[in-house]
Amino acid sequence: MHAITVDEPGGPEALQWTKVPDPTPGPNEVIVEVAAAGVNRADLLQRQGMYPPPPGASDIIGLECSGTIVNVGAAVPLDRIGEKVCALLAGGGYAEKVAVPTGQLMSVPEGVSLVDAGGITEVACTVWSNLDMVANLSEGEWLLIHGGGSGIGTMAIQIGRALGARIAVTAGSQAKLDRCAALGAEVLINYNDEDFVQAIKDATGGRGANVILDNMGAAYLQRNVDALARDGRLVIIGMQGGIKAELDINGLLRKNASIHATSLRGRPESEKAAICAQVERNVWPWIHAGLVQPVIDRTVPMADAAEAHRLLADGAATGKVVLVP
């Protein structure tokens, strides 16, 4: 089969469309013929040699895909061959075929095309696991989402609204803020010329955000704590702004607040399977009902994955970029 490979870590030009051996399924795995694969920020880090796959995972980039089951492992019923699925991956998505543990397979949501389904599993699982399972976001609470125009951000706005929260977002352009507003965000903060701490306090009568979903890490750490309400929960899911920062712990204590840092890729398969099951049970019905929708900026031929990486790095996409073999 063909897949995107990286001989030496580097820029987008390091991504090469080459022939590699076909994957073989383990006893509880299936082989999915890939129809589409979502592009994620973590993929850019892996390309640069900064985010290696977990032990035992494919070294091919790609954390999600959609497609058709074409082969099954010894413990999987043969009648699953031909099934249309989307999947959460630890790696291997930028390829014509990928091996997937059965617990990380999900049905294609009703009303979603097979190609669009290639860009929803990683964001849906990330958002649901953090907003519901970690932060326990509740009806009437304020949620501040950094990077509201990203794939994670556009999904978080919608899931947050479906959970009954009120939404504030940061983004770097008016066009992205407008798209966030169309999805349900009430407070729109351009991080280039506004202070998000003051903006969220102004919107909440001085209280601050109950939950903050943060992709920046170190650069925003203290300001995020300053922006939290009493009993607030800061959930860090990215490190685009660095990995080390000083924190005024007294400020955290006075608010009785908490900080959580989570990663999806390296979790045990049992945990990923539990998240996938919850997402399919809770989020997929919202998609069917029109409360949540995939936000796909564009599709790009998989052989041109370098262009997709440039789009994400430049902040040119709103929502997901999806690769199509």
WONOR-V137058 format. One record per helix or strand of 2 or more residues. SS is the DSSP state (@ for helix, = for strand). FROM is the first residue (numbers start at 1). LEN is the number of residues. If there is no record, write none. Layout:
((SS/FROM/LEN) (SS/FROM/LEN))
This chain:
((=/2/5) (@/12/3) (=/15/5) (=/29/10) (@/41/7) (=/64/9) (@/78/3) (=/84/5) (=/97/5) (@/102/3) (=/105/3) (@/116/4) (@/121/14) (=/142/4) (@/151/12) (=/166/6) (@/174/10) (=/187/4) (@/196/8) (=/209/6) (@/217/11) (=/228/9) (@/249/6) (=/258/4) (@/269/21) (=/296/6) (@/302/12) (=/319/6))
